[in-house]
Amino acid sequence: MLELTHLTKRYGAFTAVADISLEVRAGEFLGLLGPNGAGKTTTMSLIAGLRDPDAGSVKLNGKIVSAREADTRRELGLVPQHIALYPNLSAEQNLTIFGELYGLRGADLRTRINEALAAVQLSERRRDAVKNFSGGMQRRLNLVAALMHRPKLLLCDEPTVGVDPQSRNAIFDHLEKLNREGLTVIYSTHYMEEAARLCSRIGIIDHGKILALGALDELLTLLPFEEEIRFPATAETAKFAEAIKAQGDLGTSESGHRFRAREGFRVSEFFTLVESHGLAPRLFAMQRPSLEALFLHLTGRTLRE
């Protein structure tokens, strides 16, 4: 459905998107996971045709997407990172404006407004000014405003920033329902739990590049270890840490030690050694492969807020 080919965007000497190529299938839920400044919003803007790339192309169903191709852009909806609503108008008036911009009129427009408000549990607040809504309510209205024209592709650029847990869950439920009904979704976030819950494929992005792309289980196979054991770096564990070095990779940071066993060294052997040093098992925590661990492996730093 969507094809990005060698997509590149620069701002002076800074390259925000660096030669990204990927394909998105119809009905897919693709996540772009990365820290702020990674290039997610610029990539979304290029896909939406809000900006033209310096190199490469975006094609939606075989047609070029650009700032000059309005007909192609009608097939997609954009939920921007910042609220794009008229604060002094009511929820119903906002949806009326967005619907009319896409040519909706009369009974069809009224039906879609009613369906949209019901979907995000705002029917009883339809005549209230948006400026009096909570952040979560505004986010939910922002989402359905992008869906008034029933697009084939929905772009969600960090749509849950600053949202309360109830509203976040309502947004997730609605997006999952729409995806089950066939809507293709591209979702950018810096929250790993969101990507893990929602996305059938995840692209880890940083410095404008896709560092890894695949289903969650596929991505985790890129880690060179199956699990690691963490324990505090104290005088009590110092002799044990020295003894365990020969059995694998021992790393130390401000947060303590992390141990990754060499091939063939079993967890049972590890804890036998723990007991021989008179240490309590509660000092040690097992950690399975995770998106955070993969991000650290690929970039050398944690996801930043």
Helices and strands as residue ranges (DSSP letters): E 2-11, E 14-24, E 29-33, H 40-48, E 55-60, E 63-64, H 70-73, E 76-79, H 91-101, H 106-119, G 123-125, G 130-132, H 135-145, E 153-157, H 165-180, E 184-189, H 192-198, E 201-206, E 209-214, H 216-220, E 228-231, H 238-244, G 245-247, E 248-253, E 256-261, H 267-276, G 281-283, E 285-287, H 291-299
